Amino acid sequence: MRMSGPGPLASLDGRFAQALKKDSDMIKIGIVDDHAIVRTGLRQFFSDQVDLRVVGEAGSGREAIDLVRNVELDILVMDLSMPGQSGIDALAMIRAKAPDVGILILSGYPEEHYAVNLIRQGASGYLNKECDPSEIVDAIRVISLGKRYITPAVAELLAQQLNRPKDMAAHEQLSEREFQVFLKLAKGETAGDIAKALSLSVKTVSTYRTRVMEKMSLSSNSDLTYYALKNKLID
């Protein structure tokens, strides 16, 4: 009696298992940017890469935190400047809730403005939006391996910081939370607004403000604003 080969159902099961395997090997990405056209462009570009899959999007720092909470991600590609809770505000909370998720900052600000501070605070890499799109893919693949993606420009900034700590810019001496409070004060936000955005008490915000003023040798909120504008930390 001749034995028949695998039937159509067995072949279908095999293809399904293979598809599942391929899907599990893909790098799962979340995109965070307040501009829908940017998210669309990135999603379309990533769809052309055989190993990348966009599994979620967000338009603010708060939505990014919810995305990380509810969706299984490998990499978060996140802008900094967004209404409400910015990428800077969200970074610490995302890192605390999802320590294994890689965070690639994709910002309109040049590296020298934020890169070193944010990498110190837990970002896995920092790219300017004017970079070649292929570099974003390269960075995602490197970060997916559990590594940091450091561009030559950022490497130089890090080297300068190590070699000349006394020449460090005033804002680079701030802690993560102090830096968040500094930027919000520089933008003209009140202590109450900052307390609400960062889930702190007004008294705690005032304490951070005092530390910021002392470390940066400044005396008023207008001084903070002038410093931030001069150093192109805010628009």
N, C-alpha and C positions, 0 to 999 in steps of 0.2 A: 504494500500500500504506500503510495507516494505522499510524503508530508508536504503540506502547502506552506508557502513562505509567509512572512508577516502580512497580515491583512491591512486594509486601509486605516483601520482604527489605530493599530500599533504604530504605523508610520506617522499618523497625526499626533499621537502622544509623544513620539520622538521629537517631532518638529516643535511641539509646544514646550517640551523640556529644554530644548536647545534655545528657544526664544527667551525662556525664563532665565537661563544661564547668562545669555548675552545681556539681558536687562540688568541683572545683578552686578555685572562687570562694569556697567556704565557709571560715570561720575554724575551724581545727582546735584543739580544746581538750583539755588534760589536767587532771584534777581531783585535788588532793592534800589529803586530810584523813583523820585516823585514825578518824573516825566514819562508818560505812557509811550511816547515815541522812542525813547531810549530803551525802555524795557522790550518793546517790540523788535527794535533793531538787534539787540543782543540775543533775544530768543531766536530770531531767524538765523542769525550768524551761528549760534551754537547748534542749531538743528542740522547744519551741514557737516558737523563733526560726528564721526561714527561712535565716539566714546562719551559724548556729553548728552545729558538730558535735563531740560528745565522742568522742575517739578513744582515750582511755586514762584509767586511774585508778591512784592509789597511796595507801597508807595510812601512809607514813612518808617522812622525808627521803631515806633510802637507796633506797627504791622509786622516789621521784621522780627521782633521778639515773639509775636504770636505765630509767625511762620515757622520759626525754629522750634517752637513748642509743639506744633501740631503736625509738622511734615518731616519725614526722614530726609536729611540733607547731608551732603558731603562738603559742599562749598557754598558760601554766601558771597555773592558779588554785590557790594554795597557802596552807594554814593554817600557823601558826607553831608552835603547841604540839602536839607529837606525841611519842610514846614513842621512845626510841632516838635516832636522828639527827633533830633538829628541822628546821623550815623555815629557821631562821636558820643552822644548820650547813650545810644543803644549798645555800643561796643562792649562795655563792661558787663551789662546784663546778659547779652548773648553769650559772651565768653563764660560767664558763671553758670548759665543754664545748659549750655552745649559746648563743653570744653573740647570736644573732638571735632567740631565743625570748623573747617578752614574758613577764614574771613579775608577776602580780597577786597581792599578798598579801591574803588575806581572813581576818582575825583577830578573835578575841574581845576583844583588847586595844584600847583607844581609841587614836586617832592619836597623841596626845602621848607615848605610851609608847615606840613603836617606829618610827613612820613615817619621821621624818627620817633616823635611822640607817640604815634599810634602803634608802631611796631613794638615800642616799649610797653604799651598798654594791652598787647595781645593780638594785634592784627597779624595775619600771616603773610601779607604782602601789600604793596601800595603802588598803584599805577595812575598816571595822569590820563585823562580821557582822550588826549591827543596822541596817545601811543598807537602803534600799529595794531589792528585787531588780532593779528596772529599772536602778539605778545600776551594778550589776555588769555588765549587758549593755552599757551606755554605755561603761564603762571598758574592756571587752574590745575594743569596736569602735575606740576611740581608740588603744589600745595596738597593735592589729593594723596600724595605719598607721605604726608605728615611732615613735610619740610616747609621752610619759609622761602618765599620768592623775593630775592633782593636784587634790584636792578643795579647796574654800575653806579648810577647817580646816588642811590640810597646808600650803597656800600661806602661811597666816598663821604657822605654825610655822617654815617656811623663812625668811620675811621677818624674823622675830624673831631667828633665828640669824645672819642676815647683818648685821642692824643692831646686835646686842648680843653680839658674840662673847665678850666677857669674862664675860657672865652665863650662858654656856652651862652646862647641867647637867654634872656631873662625868662621867657615863657617855657623854655625847655627844662627849667628847674622845678616846674610845678608838678605835683602829683596828678594822677589821672582825674580825680574828682575836682581838684583845684583848677585844672585846665578847663574842665567843663564849665565850672562856675565863672571863671575868667571870661570865656567866650560869650556867655550869656549876659554878663554884666556889660561887656564891651558893646553888645548889640542893643543895650538900653533896657533890658528886661529887669523887672523889679525883683526884690528878694522873694516876694510872695509868688510871682510867676515861676521863678527858678525852683523854689521849694516844691511847688506842685508838679513841675515837669520831672524833677529828679527824685521825687518821693522823699523829701527831706523836710525838716522843720525850718521855719524862718530863722530861728536862732542858729541852727547849724550852718545855714547859708551865710549868715553874717560872720560866723567864725571862719568859714572858708574865705570870705571876702577879705578879712583881716590878714589871713596868712598870705593870700595872693599879693596884697598891697605890700606886705613886708618883704616877701621874696623878690618882688619886682621893683622895689624901691619907688613905688608910686603912691600918690596921696588921694586920688579921687577917681570916680567912675569915668569922668571925661579923659583923664590920663590913660585909663585902660583902653578907652575907645580910640584915642589917638595912636597909642602903641599898636593896637590890633590893625588899624587901617594902614599905618606906616609899614608894618611888616606883612601886609596883605593876608592877614588871617581872617578878615571879614571883608565883605564887599561894601 
